[in-house]
């Protein structure tokens, strides 16, 4: 019997409007582990199509997981 998918902590869930180039690039799945200490991946918001969200704050993988942001909408 398959196990249930893991339940994500709300702080781990990104905003539904967060995008990055890696989402559109084909990969074989090997070596794609993110590094929390350094991430130079460009991110953008689908609402503004820029690197700033509707709240005029920066868009990145960690900032766009904060439920306190006025524009945050979980997946």
Long-range contacts (C-beta under 8 A, 24 or more apart in sequence): 10-67, 10-74, 11-65, 11-66, 11-67, 12-65, 13-65, 13-74, 13-75, 14-61, 14-64, 14-65, 14-74, 14-75, 15-45, 15-64, 15-65, 15-69, 15-71, 15-72, 15-73, 15-74, 15-75, 16-73, 16-74, 16-75, 17-45, 17-46, 17-47, 17-53, 17-64, 17-71, 17-73, 18-43, 18-45, 18-46, 18-59, 18-61, 18-64, 19-43, 19-44, 19-45, 19-46, 20-44, 20-61, 34-61, 45-71, 47-71
